[in-house]
Amino acid sequence: MGSGTAVFVKPWNTPFRFMLVTMIVCLLESLLALWFNMKNYGVSTAAFLWMFLWPSVLLVEVVFYRVVRRRIKERKFVWAHLILSLFSFAVLPLLYIGALFFSYLVIPSSPVMQSLFRVQMYSYWAGVIIGHIFFVIVIVQCFSAQKPQQPNDDNDLLSEIAM
């Protein structure tokens, strides 16, 4: 019997599950928008592809988080990406529809609708851009080969000359 114990790194599956739920909500919203547009206006091929662009991007992120679940170093950047993605792709469209419905009941005017649309678009793109900046930081950290700093060797002649 050996006294040594093996240390296993437990994989962090939270980002995978979180992004999977976000992707499913975004996909359901896209399907609902597709159904509504087909029923009322008809849908072109470009509109069809555009509606499924973000769910497919989120699918790539889900796969990425599944692959690198053991290599994640800084969880705060992952959480920033997850929260901003959830806000931009799932919560903000629902808030926008609710605000449109409420404003239409209270003040049915075109300038109010345009202002709501402008606020929604700015919030959406700010969340997407900032969230994906954090995602790029996570990618770089996962695949960077950070080697531990070597201590100075007292017998190294060149280190004495350089100082």
C-alpha positions in Angstrom: 0.0 0.0 0.0 1.4 3.3 -1.0 0.9 6.5 0.9 0.8 8.7 -2.2 -2.5 10.0 -3.3 -3.4 11.0 -6.8 -4.9 14.4 -7.3 -7.5 14.6 -10.1 -8.6 17.9 -11.5 -12.4 18.0 -11.5 -13.6 19.3 -14.8 -15.6 22.6 -14.6 -18.8 21.8 -16.5 -20.7 25.0 -15.4 -19.8 27.0 -18.5 -20.8 24.2 -20.8 -24.2 23.8 -19.1 -24.7 27.6 -18.8 -24.0 28.2 -22.5 -26.1 25.2 -23.5 -29.1 26.7 -21.7 -28.4 30.1 -23.3 -28.1 28.5 -26.7 -31.4 26.7 -26.3 -33.2 29.8 -25.2 -31.7 31.8 -28.1 -32.7 29.0 -30.5 -36.3 29.0 -29.2 -36.5 32.8 -29.6 -35.2 32.4 -33.2 -37.7 29.7 -33.9 -40.5 31.8 -32.5 -39.4 34.8 -34.5 -39.2 32.7 -37.6 -42.7 31.3 -37.1 -44.1 34.8 -36.5 -42.3 36.2 -39.6 -43.4 33.3 -41.8 -47.0 33.7 -40.7 -47.1 37.4 -41.2 -44.5 38.4 -43.8 -42.9 35.4 -45.4 -39.2 34.7 -44.9 -36.3 35.1 -47.3 -33.3 32.8 -47.3 -31.1 35.6 -45.9 -33.5 36.2 -43.0 -33.7 32.5 -42.3 -29.9 32.2 -42.1 -29.6 35.4 -40.0 -32.0 34.1 -37.4 -29.9 31.0 -36.9 -26.5 32.8 -36.9 -26.3 33.5 -33.2 -27.6 30.1 -32.0 -24.9 28.5 -34.2 -22.2 30.8 -32.8 -23.4 29.8 -29.3 -23.2 26.1 -30.3 -19.5 26.6 -31.2 -19.0 28.2 -27.8 -20.8 25.3 -26.1 -18.5 22.9 -27.8 -15.4 25.0 -26.9 -16.3 25.0 -23.2 -16.9 21.3 -23.3 -13.4 20.7 -24.8 -11.5 23.0 -22.5 -13.3 22.4 -19.3 -10.1 21.2 -17.6 -7.9 24.0 -18.9 -9.8 27.0 -17.7 -7.5 29.1 -15.5 -9.4 32.3 -14.7 -13.1 31.7 -13.9 -13.9 35.4 -13.6 -13.5 36.0 -17.3 -15.6 32.9 -18.1 -18.3 34.2 -15.8 -18.2 37.7 -17.5 -18.7 36.0 -20.9 -21.5 33.8 -19.6 -23.4 36.5 -17.9 -23.1 38.9 -20.9 -24.1 36.2 -23.3 -27.1 35.3 -21.3 -28.1 38.9 -21.1 -27.6 39.7 -24.8 -29.0 36.5 -26.3 -31.7 35.4 -23.9 -32.8 38.1 -21.4 -32.6 41.3 -23.5 -34.9 40.1 -26.3 -37.5 39.1 -23.7 -37.2 42.5 -22.0 -37.4 44.2 -25.3 -40.7 42.4 -26.2 -42.1 43.2 -22.8 -41.1 46.8 -23.0 -42.7 47.1 -26.5 -45.9 45.5 -25.2 -46.0 47.8 -22.2 -45.2 51.0 -24.1 -47.7 50.1 -26.8 -50.4 49.8 -24.1 -49.4 53.0 -22.3 -48.0 55.3 -25.0 -48.5 54.0 -28.5 -46.2 56.4 -30.3 -43.5 55.9 -32.9 -40.7 57.9 -31.2 -41.1 55.8 -28.1 -40.8 52.6 -30.1 -37.8 53.9 -32.0 -36.1 54.9 -28.7 -36.8 51.4 -27.2 -35.3 49.8 -30.4 -32.2 52.0 -30.2 -31.6 51.2 -26.5 -32.1 47.5 -27.2 -29.7 47.5 -30.1 -27.0 49.4 -28.2 -27.4 47.2 -25.2 -27.3 44.1 -27.4 -24.2 44.9 -29.3 -22.4 46.2 -26.2 -23.1 42.9 -24.4 -22.1 40.8 -27.4 -18.8 42.7 -28.1 -17.7 43.0 -24.4 -18.7 39.3 -23.8 -16.8 38.1 -26.7 -13.7 40.1 -25.7 -13.8 38.1 -22.5 -14.3 35.0 -24.5 -11.1 35.8 -26.5 -9.3 36.3 -23.2 -10.5 32.8 -22.1 -9.3 31.3 -25.4 -5.9 32.9 -25.1 -5.5 31.8 -21.5 -6.6 28.2 -22.2 -4.1 27.7 -25.0 -1.2 29.8 -23.7 1.8 27.8 -22.6 2.8 29.6 -19.4 5.9 28.0 -18.0 6.9 28.7 -14.4 9.6 31.3 -13.9 13.0 29.6 -13.5 14.9 30.8 -10.4 18.2 32.5 -11.1 21.2 30.2 -11.1 24.1 31.6 -9.0 26.6 29.7 -11.1 25.4 31.3 -14.3 28.1 33.7 -15.5 25.9 35.5 -18.1 23.3 36.5 -15.5 26.0 38.3 -13.5 27.2 40.2 -16.5 23.7 41.3 -17.5 23.0 42.8 -14.2 
